[in-house]
Amino acid sequence: MPSVAEIERALRRRPGQRLDHAGTRRAAVAMVLRPADAGPDVLFIERARHEGDPWSGHMAFPGGRVDPGDADARTAAERETLEEVGLSLRRARLLGRLDDKQGNPRTRPALVISAFVYALSESQELVLNHEVEEAFWFPVRRLLEPRNHVLYPARDSLEFPGIQVGRPDRHVVWGLTYSFLESFFEVLGRPLPDRWTPSMRAYARRLDDRERGSMR
């Protein structure tokens, strides 16, 4: 698995594509890495469960909508990370950013999500707020292991590519966060296997748009 320094070089060689369109809503997430003996770990959160919320319990990176008081998307990612898990990124190293993701272009107003990759110099204690059910670190190298590559049952009898990072049928990364991981490993030259079918991609776009619209 590449080191943090190698990840930073790869991200600098291929800066993330930015989608800057007037009138779009914005959101941002932080992909946070910490040092570990066998290569960096990455932080995942499990969204808190709320009755009536179809996205409760989903695995994600910390983040949320860009508020009017935020200077930019990066500021929002750092603010949301501090609010959700008590993790300050002010002294963390910004390694780069991934390609922005866009919701269904037919939906108005459109939503664009940015992802920023950070590296901590040392571990920090996590303090979760009401939006987060659980948060934990997972080895980046294990995201590439085929045994952790699963199909996640969504809706209408469709299953989507996912990565199991904890308890089976509960801690599975899929949807928007999985898409960011695809971009991350593509930049590193170690792409995830293409397990998408045309029907999966068409349906996922609709689901992603609804999920992104729920970010707060």
Order of alpha helices (4+ residues) and beta strands (2+ residues): alpha-beta-beta-beta-beta-alpha-beta-beta-beta-beta-beta-beta-beta-alpha-alpha
